[in-house]
Amino acid sequence: MQQLLLLLAFILLPGDEAEKIIGGREARPHSYPYMAYLLIQNPEGLTACGGFLVREDFVMTAAHCWGRSISVTVGAHNIQRRERTQQRINVRRAIRHPDYNTQNFTNDIMLLQLSRRIRRNKAVSPVALPRGAGERLRPGTLCTVAGWGRVSLSRGTNVLQEVQLRVQGDQTCRNRFRTFTTQTQICVGNPRKRKTAFKGDSGGPLVCNNVAQGIVSYGASNGTPPAVFTKIKSFLPWIRRTMRHLQCLTLAGAQA
Ligand SMILES: *[C@@H]1O[C@H](CO)[C@@H](O)[C@H](O)[C@H]1NC(C)=O
């Protein structure tokens, strides 16, 4: 049984190197306009996660990326630079799935309501979510994951990386992770290849045929595939309900 590792990263000091996607390459700048970079402030320190725009005022990420204060940057390629395409926005409310379990990482999904709408342009726009629970994601499907996480056990990056990964049969993850749950998780990444999501990629999307199907959740601590992704399709009713509720709260607040 593998030791599990949540794929979030502590921000390291300048000069120190962090980790990211393994076996990938630098993305063409702004070819993933839905990608968001999250900085999370907690008493223990500052951590980073990925996330993705699902609407002009909502970012989706993993529940384990929750923190006291979260800032969102969209339109970025190099997160250490001040690029003109970047929009930095605070989070108004961060709602973790109520059944998120910190022991076995089930229901690892969170919605961030932004304090204002992003300005949509070529570098910034939301990604589609699955339409219904009926759509099946077959093993073998080729998908992409993007992130600013580590490129090896010890090496980091400032520029967005991308990697293509194949959806695996559930058995591949059941054999590796005791906590794998077929109904709400997707098993991703061929165990015979040296390509996977890693520390710092948490919360980023698995995009298959232009639809966000998964959220980077956890993997093996030695950075070998497969990794486990939250299955977005199984949370559609919660996603719709939560967005509607938060929007109502905001409207009520504006009128008060
Ligand atoms: C995760 O933990 C919860 C609460 O203890 C439990 O109900 C659920 O069955 C667990 N799931 C897995 C896959 O271990």
The ligand as a MOL file (V3000), in Angstrom:
LIG
                    3D

  0  0  0     0  0            999 V3000
M  V30 BEGIN CTAB
M  V30 COUNTS 14 14 0 0 0
M  V30 BEGIN ATOM
M  V30 1 C -14.2060 7.5460 4.5310 0
M  V30 2 O -14.5410 7.8980 5.8520 0
M  V30 3 C -15.9390 7.9950 6.0890 0
M  V30 4 C -16.1350 8.4800 7.5310 0
M  V30 5 O -15.3490 7.7820 8.4480 0
M  V30 6 C -16.5990 6.6500 5.8350 0
M  V30 7 O -17.9960 6.7540 6.0060 0
M  V30 8 C -16.3000 6.2150 4.3900 0
M  V30 9 O -16.8270 4.9290 4.1610 0
M  V30 10 C -14.7860 6.2100 4.1570 0
M  V30 11 N -14.5460 5.8870 2.7590 0
M  V30 12 C -13.4900 5.1520 2.3590 0
M  V30 13 C -13.3920 4.9050 0.9250 0
M  V30 14 O -12.6560 4.7200 3.1230 0
M  V30 END ATOM
M  V30 BEGIN BOND
M  V30 1 1 1 2
M  V30 2 1 1 10
M  V30 3 1 2 3
M  V30 4 1 3 4
M  V30 5 1 3 6
M  V30 6 1 4 5
M  V30 7 1 6 7
M  V30 8 1 6 8
M  V30 9 1 8 9
M  V30 10 1 8 10
M  V30 11 1 10 11
M  V30 12 1 11 12
M  V30 13 1 12 13
M  V30 14 2 12 14
M  V30 END BOND
M  V30 END CTAB
M  END
